[in-house]
Amino acid sequence: MEPTASHQQITGAFGSIGAHDSGSRKGARGHLLTLLAIMGPGLIVMVGDNDAGGVATYAQAGQNFGYTLLWTLPLLVPVLVVVQEMVARLGAVTGVGHGRLIRERFGKTWGNVSISSILFLNFLIIITEFIGISLAMRYFGVSPFVSVPVAVVLLFAVTASGSFQRWERFMMLFVLVNFVIVPLVLSTKPHFAPMLSHAVGPGIRGGATSAAVLLIISIIGTTVAPWQLYFQQSNIVDKKITPRWLNYERADTMIGSIIVVIGAGAIIGATATLAPHGGTSSFTDALGVANGLKHYVGHGSGTLFAILLLNSSVIGAAAVTLASSYALGDFSTNSLGASLNARLRDAKAFYGAFALLLALAGTVALIPHAPLGLITLAVQAICGLMLPSTTINVLLLCNDKELMGPWVNARWLNVIAVSIVATLVVLSITMMVSTLFVGVNVVALLEGLFAVAALALLLGLPVGIRRQGRRPTFDGDRRDWRTPRLALLAPMNSSRPRRWLMRAQMSYLLLAGALLVVRIVQLATS
């Protein structure tokens, strides 16, 4: 088994579980106390996904399209739960980080490319988080040259405390502050009957234009950001959650999914107040939304929105930066120092990487006339570029029988997961192509790609299910099975379809990446 201290005590924000706890629980109180001790990785990763970019995206949907895009949100819950459940299972069963699994099972070259890509993307995302912090504090008249450095210092101090429990308690405090959305919604006095109607009835204000379709893709694309996969898996390993407690972590993930979708709907509902005062292109940025609420609703609404933006940016910056530090630890076969329980003097590389990312991102966000719009565009495009590859990797790892043993995906789960991954791939390619080629007909492209994906699923799923075979059995309690040392595992089955899939991924990354560089250079020099 991997040396991950899997039998040590689990200590969370709201309680602890003993090192020798058998996992048997009786009564609702026992289950609730256990859930509170386990809760954290799923809830934090989900709430962290509603970061500065998420708040801005939902605010744009509300301001430009009113309630008419609310129907997209209920569709996100199964996507979130299925993908992040696979990630949680990988962390609990293997006891190692996401990047290291890719390096060990797909090869160092592929693993290094994946980790390097996620580090570059995360760096750009952290810059957007500091942009969100600066915009929120500008609403209160605070200069970015004050707010951003203070945020950098506070984020590092919280993370480098040497205690996972202390860090998780701080994060839960930020999660709690996010409920400021409740008085914000009440202050804007939305019409709840039309909101419910649009939540179940598809419709788009102004029709299915390219701008509307791209915004819908952006809403859906915020659900499974690549950094989430690295963060939740490594955070579960860091917290020492094992398969014995996996059902509670699944509940943690599901609760987080529901909260984040309700929060997104609340932001759309609150900002829809601005829809009558502009058209479908009236959105400028999150600060403009705060000022709009102040002007049309009242000073209190603008203040609450600015607080929400600030808090969401802080959570996002903390989670994405930590995901990057975890990913850096995955470069090494010995990542024991990549833990929030490690003291600063014992994990200088881990905390040093965290501090460096914060400092560099904060510095870029403060550069006068920095191409912040170009950075935001790059974040959106790279997310679209990486999402197909990252979700496919998760699916392949969860079907690796050597790695997962009796915890491999069931057939019914593979059918759902493959359908979700295919949908995410179509949406990601559409976003990527539309970013690179501005004049493309997005609606026609989306229809064509979905037709190809549906045909591929119709022909490929029966073959894949037939080839999957039976799930490996285990004599004993499945909750006691853990992945053996990765060095002792037989290599992954290098079948012809898998080789084609990996080559197709690499070709797509190289081609789309080259086109993206060309596009960014064109925009930067025009």
N, C-alpha and C positions, 0 to 999 in steps of 0.2 A: 504493500500500500504506500501511497505517497506520504511523505513526512510532513503532514499538514496540521499536526496536533489536533486531529479530528475528535479525540476523546476528551479534550479539555472542556472546561465550562463555557457555555454560551452565555454571554452577558450583553443584553440590549438596553435600550433606553428605558424600558418599562419593567425590567425584571431579569432574572437569571435562571438558567437551567443547570443542575448539577452535572458534574463530569460522568457520574455513573447512573444517571437517570435512565430508566428502561423505556420511557416514552409512553407507558400506559397511563391513561387518563380516564377519570370517571366524573360525570356531572358537568354541567355547563360552566361552572366556576373554574374547574381545573383546565378545561379547554380554553377558556378566555384568558386566564393567566399565562398559559403557554403561548397563545397567539401573541399576547402583548410582549412577551420576551423575545419571540422570533421576529416580530414585525419590525420592518426597517428597510431592508434592501429593496423590496418591491415597491413600497410606498414612496421612498425617497427617489428612486429612479423614475417613477411615473410623474410625481409632482415636479421633479427637476426637468422633465421633458416640457412642461409648460413654462419655459424660460423666457428670456427677452424676445427671442424669435417667435416663440409660440404665442405670447401675449400680443405681439404686433400682428401676427397672422390672423388671430381670432378677432382682434379689434378691426382690422381691415375688412374682414368678412361682415362684421356687424355694421360698420360705418357705410360701406359701399353697397351691401346687398340686404341689409335689414335682417329679418329672421329667416330669409329664404334658403340659407345654406345650413340651417340647423340639422337637416335630415342626414348630413354626412356623419354626424357625431356618434349616433348609436351603432353605426357600422364599424367604429373603431375598437369597441370593447373586445370582440372576438379576436381581432388582429393582435391587439396588445397582449391578451391573455395567452394565446397560442404560442406566439413567438417568444415572449419572455418566460413562459413556463418551461420551454425547451432549454433556455439559457439557465434558468434556476436549477433544472435537473442536472445539466452538465456540471455546474459548480458543486452541487451537493454530492454527486456520485464520484466525480473525478478528484475533487479537492485541489484543482489547479486552475489558473487563470485562462481566459479565452484565447489570448494570443499564444500562450505556450502550447495549448492543445493543437492549434493550427500548425505551429512549427513542428511539433512532434508527429502529427498524423498526416499532414500534407507535404512536409518537407520544409527545410529552413528557408529556402528561397521564397516560397509562397508565404510562409509565416512572416518573414522579414518585410516583404512587400505589404502585407496586410497591416502589420503593426506600424510601419513607417507611415502608411497612408492615414491610419486613424490618428496618429500623433499630429500630422499636418492639419487634418480636418479639425481636430479638437482645438488646436491653437487658434485657428480662424474663428471657431465658435466662441472661445473664451473672449476674443476681442469683441465680438458682438454682445457678449454679456456685459462687458465694461461699458460699451456704448449705451446699453440699456440703463446701467447704473448712472452714467453721466446725464442722460436725458431725464431720468426721474428726479435727480437732485437739482438739475437746472430749473425744474418746475418750482422748486423751493428757493431758488436764487443762489444755490451753492455752485461754485465753479468746479468744473471737472478736474482741475489741478489740485483740488482738495478732496473731492469725493472719491476719485479713483485710487489715489495712493492709500487713503484710509481703508478702502475696501480691500486692497491687496494685503495690508498688514493684518486686518481682522480675520480675513479668510485663512491666512497662514497660521495665525495664532490658534484659531479653532481647530485646525487640522493637525497641527504639530503638538498637541497636548499630551500625546503618549498614551491615550486611552480611547479605545473604540467606543466604549459606552459614553464617554463625555462628548465625543464627536457626534454620535448618533442623537444624543439629547439636544445638542445645539441644532442639528438638522431638523429634528422634530419641532423645535421652537419655530424655525422658519416655516415649516409646513403649517403649523397652527396659525401663523400670521397671514398665510395665504387665504384664510377664511374671511379676510377683510372684503372678499368678493361679495359676501352676503349683504352687508350694509350698502355696498356699492350698487348692487342690483336693486335693492329696495329704494334707494335714493333716486334712481332713474325711472322708477314706476313703470316697468315693462308690462305689456299686455300678455298675460300668461296663456290665455286661450289660443291666440294666434301662434304663440311660441310652440305650444304642444302640437298644434295642427301642422306647422312646418317641420317639426321634428320627425313626423311619421309620413309626411307627404312631400315627395321630391318636387322641387321647383326652383327657379333661378330668376331673380329680379333682372329684367332686361334681356332674358333669354340666354341660351348656351353659347355665349361668345367665347373667344379664345382666352380672354382675360379671366372670365368666370371659371372656365374649366381649369386653367392653371392655378387659380386660387384654391379650387377644390382639391387638386392634386397636392398643393402645399399643405392644406389642412390634414389630409391623409398622411402625407409624407412626414409630418412632425411626430407621428405615433411610434415609428420604429427607427429612430435615429441610430446610426452605427455605434455611437459611443455608449448607448444604453446596454448593448450586449456585453461590452467589456466591463462596464461598471458593475452591473448586477451580479455577473458570475464571480468576479473577483471579490466583491463585497460579501457575497455569501461564503466564499472560502475564508475571507478575513474574519468573519463572524463565527466560523467553525460550525456552520449548519451542515448536518449530514442527512442522508436519506431518511433517517428515523423521524426527522422533523419537516420533511419535504411538503407534506400536506398543509402544514401551517404556513410555509413560505408561499405555497400556491394561493392560499387565502389572502396573504399579504399582497401578492401581485394582483389578485382580482380586485381587492378593495382599492388599491392604488389606481387601477384602470378605471374603475367606476368614478372615483373622486376626480380624476383628471379630466374625464369626459364631461362630467357635470360642471366642473370649473370652466372648461372651454365654452360650454353652452351658456354659462352665466356671463362670461365676457362678451360673447356675441349678443346676448340679450341686452346687456347694459349699454353697449356701444351702438346698438341699433337705434337708440334715441337720436343719434346724429344722422341717420339715413335720410329723413325728410329735408335735411338742410344741404344736401349735395347729391351728386350723381354717383355712378358706379366707379368713378375714378377720383373721388374726393380725398382718399386717404393719403397722407404725407408720411408721417412717422408717429411713433407712440406718444411723443411729446405733443404733437398736434392733436391727438385724441384727447389727452388730458386737458389741454387748453379748450378744446371744443366742448367737453363736458362742463368745464368751469363756466363757459360763456352761455351755453344753452340750457344747462340743468342747474348748476349752482357750484359755488366754490368747494363745497364738501365733496361732491362727486369727483371733481378733478383731482382733489387731494387724495381721495381713496384710490383712484386709478393709478396715480403716481406712486403711492405706497405699494400697491400690488405689483407694478412694474419693477420697482426697486427690489422687493423681496424675491420675486421670481428670478431676476437677474443674479442675485446673490446665490440662490439655491443652484441655479444652472452653472454658475462659475465654479462653485464648490464641487459639484458632482462631476462636471466634465474635466476639471483639472485633476481630480482624484482618479478618474478613469484613465487619464493619460499617464499618471504615475504608476498605476497598476500595469498598464500596457508596457511601459519601460521595464518593469520588473520581469515581464514575460520574455524579454530578450535573453534572460539568463536562465539556466537550468536550476539555479538556486535562488529563488525569489522570496526566501523566508523573511528578508528585511523589509519587503513591501507590505507592511502591516501598520494599521493605525495604532496598534498596541505597542509598537516599537518606540523607544525613546529617541529623541532627536540625535543624541550622540551615538546611538547604536544603528541608526538608519539614515546616515547623512546623504547617501545617494538618493534614497526615496524622497525624503523631504526636500532635498536640494533641487530635484527635478520639479517638484511641486512649486517651490518658491520661484524658480527660474521661469516656468511657464506663466505664473501670475505676473511677474515683473515685466516680462517681454510683452505679454498681451496688453497689460495696462499702459505700457509705454507707447505702443502703437496706437492705442485708442486716444492718446493725448497729443499725438503729432498734429500740428496745425495743418489743415487742408489735406489730411490723410484721405486716401480713396476709400472712405467707409462704405459708400455705395457699392464699389467694386468688390470689397471684401464680403459684403452681404451676398452679392450675386455669386461669388465664388463658393461660399458656404452652401448655398442652395444647390448649385450645380454639382459640387463634389459629393454632397449627400445623395443626390440622384445617381451619381456615378458609382458610389460604393454600395448602396443599399442592395442591389441584386446579388452582388458577390457575398456580402456579409450574411444575408438571410439564407442563401444556398449553403454556405459553410456550416451554419447552425444545423440545418436539416441533415446534411451529410454526417456530421458528428453524432447527432442523436440516433442515427441508423448504423453506427459503427458498433458491431456486436462485440468486438474485442474490447472496446473502450467502455461500453455501457452495459454489457451483459444483459441481465433480466430487465434493465431499465431502458432498453431501446424503444423507439416509437412503436406504438401499436399500429396496425394497418389502418384503422379508422382515423387515427390521428394523422397519419401520413397523407391520407386523402385530403383532409382539411388543410393541413400545413402546406402541401404542395399547391393547392388552389390559392391559398393566401399568398404564398411566395410568388406564384405566377402573376397574381394581380399587382403585387408590389413591384415586380420587375417591369410590367407594362407601364405603370404610373411613373416609375423612375426613368425609364427610357424616354417617355413622353416629355417629362420635365427637362431631361438632359438635352434632347434634340431641340426643344423649343427655346432653351437658353442659348444654344449655339447658333441656331438658325431662326432668327426673330420672326421672319415672315411666314413660317410654316403654318399650315392649317391644322391647329391642334385637335379640333373635333374629329376631322377625317383621320388624322394619325392615330388617335386613340381608338377609334372604331376599327381601323385596320389591325392594330396590334392586339386588341382584344379578340378579334376573329381568329388570328393566328394562334393566340394562347389557348383559346377554347378548343381549337382543332388538335393542338398538341396534347392538351389534357385528355381529350376524348380518346386519342390513339395511345398515349403513353401511360396513363394511369393503370389500365388493366394489366399491361405488361410489367410495370414496376411492382404492382401488388403481387403478381404471380411469382416474380423473382425474389421477393423479399424473404420468403421462407418463414419458418417459425421463430418466435422469440426464444432466446436461450433460457433454460430453466435453471433454478437454483434450489438445492436441497436445504431448506431452512427459511428463515424469515428474510424476505427480499430486502427489507430495510437495513440488514446487516451487510449487504454486498457493497463493496467499494472497488473502484478501479485498481488493479495491481499497478506496480511501478511501470511507468510508461515505457521504460527501456526494455521491459520484459514482454511487451505486447507484440504479437505478430503484426507485420505491416498491414495497412489497409488494402482491401481487395482492389487491385488495379484493373477493373473491368474496362472493356472498350467504351461503353457509354459514360463511365465516370471520367475516363481520360478525355473524351470529347468535351464533356461538360467543363472540366478544368481548363482545357485549352480555349474553349469559347469564352470563359470568364476572363482569362488573361488577355485574349485578343480584344475583347470589349474594353477592358481597362486601359490597354495601351492605345487603342484607336481613339476612344472617347477622351482619354487624358490628353493626348496630343491635340485634338480639336479644341479642347477646353483651354489649353495654354495659348493656342493661336487666337481664340476668341478674346481672352483676357488681355493679351498684348494689343489686339486691335482696339479694344475699349480704352486701354490705358494711354494709347498714343493718338487717339482720335480727338 
